[in-house]
Amino acid sequence: MKRLILILLASLATLSAAADSPVNHEGDTLDLRSRYDNNAEAEPVMPSDSECISSTDNTLDIGGIIFGHIGDAYEWHLFDTPKGPVELPLPVIVRSRTTGWHCFSSHKLSHGAVHEGFVIGDEGKVVELTPAGPVRPLDISITKNVLSLILSSILLALLVLLSARWYRRHDVLHESPSGIAALMEPLIMMIHTMAKENIGEEDYRKYSPYLCTAFLFILLNNFIGIIPFFPGGANLTGNIAITMVLAIATFLTVNITGTKHYYREIFWPEVPGFLKPIMPIIEVFSALVKPISLTIRLFANMLAGHIMILCMVCIIFIMARFSPVLFGSMTAVSVLFGLFLDLLECLVAFIQAYVFTMLSSIYIGLARQKH
Amino acid sequence: MNLVTPDTGLLFWMVVIFALLFFILARFGFPIITSMVEKRNTAISDSLKEAEKVKEMMAETVKEHEKMLLEARAEQGRIIKEATEAKKAILAEAQEKARAESDKILSEARTQIAAEKESALRDIRREVAVLAVSVSEKILREQLSSDAANKEYLDRLYTEAQTLSKDSAKEN
């Protein structure tokens, strides 16, 4: 069923992309570089794989390729064909200060087109063309990352709810879990036990669902980010907005449910008198730094992993310009390194999800101390 | 660089979707799973404890059994010993009795034999006496053909009879 939907979506996207894509008059499917040149001339705005060779010196725009992959986009680039890239157009939802809400498909903005006064600006974001110059409207478009977020959240909800259904329908005392329940149980119980150890017997139950949600969310999105093709490939956990929301959720959980003792430690700790005015500043600062460190750790780790893999892949295309021997040998090397980094990323995907959850539970545990 | 500046749209959607996801999963997902698994865990640990208890009970039962077996064996030995002793005692008693009986029978037989011997001797003696009398009568009848001799003999007989009667009187 899912595959059917995918095929349907893909064919739709193909149709829409074909309607907009520039026709490659040369028809030379083998000469990638000349096609890149053509596309680069036709579409100067958004950097994506097919457009990353600057038209002037005929070299690969590695930065453009990499940022095209790890960044957000208004359309989901699926793959390239000789006729041009195939993209899944996504809805653009913007609110202009003057003209109110606008909602239209992103393919209307492709190739620098202006639609309803909006255009994709130099930063790759939708801007409104006003007499005073380009203005950034309130932008809540369903971008590539948002769509990936929605899909992965649905997938996660399905995974957990289906395994919960197994537990509701079966007698746990007489049957061992099977299927999805058997897959999810170890992960959930790992976090549940960790919450118990770090937060304490008394009230870990209150926090365990949040920690489980955060862990599974990060883990799933980390893995989806490693998958190189649709519907994976969106760099969600390597996006600072995502990790920031997660870290702020932890920060709020910690500070809203903190005990009297926790706040006493921050504002009136038991230290010699002359330190009393200094300590609150340090403690408040440390409380604020915790979510920032959570944000940066996850974001930077995932981003760095993606960039490294992309660099490995790019080496192949950089070397294409040099001698065949160098090209061949470096291809082998970069494929091997790429494989190694992919496997490393699988490990990091788990470790970072675990570290985020563990630190969250430790912070919560510290804020729940009663004496 | 837009990598480190969070995008408002993504922030907005992330807050909405993550909050939704959290509420759905925290309400219908994780508590059910964790409570069920904990229920199973407590059931397992309870059964383990139960099994341990049963094992201990079994060990105790086995010990008791062994103790009982040992006791039974001791009892058996004791009984056998007693029975052997009783057998010996009975045998000894029976032998004793038999010996006494045989002694008694022997002594009775002996007295009877003695008595019969006595009576036989008496009979013989009497027979001998009768024979002697008849023999002597025959001899006398020969010798007493003369009167003198007859008379003398009569005297002597007379005295003899007198002593004899005296003897018999004494004997009786």
Contacts between the chains, C-beta under 8 A, distances in Angstrom:
chain1	res1	chain2	res2	distance
A	67	B	3	7.7
A	70	B	3	7.5
A	71	B	2	7.0
A	71	B	3	7.3
A	72	B	7	6.2
A	72	B	10	6.5
A	93	B	9	7.9
A	123	B	2	6.0
A	124	B	2	7.3
A	125	B	2	7.6
A	125	B	7	7.9
A	138	B	8	7.2
A	139	B	7	7.8
A	139	B	8	6.5
A	139	B	9	4.7
A	140	B	8	7.5
A	140	B	9	4.5
A	140	B	12	5.2
A	140	B	13	6.8
A	141	B	9	5.6
A	142	B	13	7.6
A	143	B	7	7.9
A	143	B	9	6.6
A	143	B	10	6.8
A	145	B	10	5.5
A	146	B	9	6.9
A	146	B	10	6.2
A	146	B	13	4.5
A	149	B	10	7.8
A	149	B	13	6.2
A	149	B	14	6.4
A	149	B	17	5.6
A	150	B	13	7.8
A	150	B	17	6.3
A	153	B	17	5.1
A	153	B	18	7.6
A	153	B	20	7.6
A	153	B	21	4.8
A	156	B	21	6.6
A	156	B	25	7.6
A	157	B	21	6.1
A	157	B	24	5.7
A	157	B	25	6.6
A	157	B	29	7.6
A	160	B	25	5.2
A	160	B	29	3.9
A	160	B	30	6.9
A	160	B	33	7.5
A	161	B	24	7.5
A	161	B	25	7.7
A	161	B	28	6.0
A	161	B	29	5.7
A	163	B	29	7.9
A	163	B	33	6.1
A	164	B	28	6.2
A	164	B	29	4.9
A	164	B	30	7.8
A	164	B	32	4.4
A	164	B	33	5.5
A	167	B	32	5.4
A	167	B	33	5.5
A	167	B	36	4.1
A	167	B	37	7.8
A	168	B	32	6.2
A	172	B	36	4.7
A	172	B	37	7.1
A	172	B	39	6.1
A	172	B	40	4.4
A	172	B	43	8.0
A	173	B	39	7.3
A	173	B	40	6.2
A	173	B	43	5.2
A	181	B	33	7.6
A	184	B	33	7.1
A	185	B	33	6.7
A	185	B	37	6.3
A	188	B	30	6.2
A	188	B	33	5.5
A	188	B	34	6.6
A	188	B	37	7.8
A	189	B	34	7.1
A	189	B	37	5.6
A	192	B	30	7.8
A	192	B	34	5.0
A	192	B	37	7.8
A	205	B	31	7.9
A	205	B	34	7.9
A	208	B	30	6.6
A	208	B	34	6.4
A	209	B	22	7.3
A	209	B	25	6.5
A	209	B	26	3.6
A	209	B	29	7.6
A	209	B	30	4.4
A	209	B	31	6.5
A	210	B	22	6.4
A	210	B	26	6.9
A	212	B	25	7.3
A	212	B	30	4.8
A	213	B	18	7.8
A	213	B	21	6.3
A	213	B	22	4.8
A	213	B	25	5.1
A	213	B	26	6.7
A	213	B	30	7.4
A	217	B	18	7.0
A	217	B	21	6.9
A	239	B	6	7.9
A	239	B	7	7.7
A	239	B	10	6.5
A	240	B	3	7.0
A	240	B	4	5.7
A	240	B	5	7.5
A	240	B	6	5.1
A	241	B	6	3.7
A	241	B	7	5.3
A	241	B	10	4.2
A	241	B	11	4.6
A	241	B	14	5.9
A	242	B	10	7.0
A	242	B	14	5.4
A	244	B	6	5.4
A	244	B	11	7.2
A	245	B	11	6.4
A	245	B	14	4.4
A	245	B	15	5.6
A	245	B	18	6.0
A	246	B	18	7.3
A	249	B	18	7.0
A	249	B	22	7.9
A	303	B	3	7.0
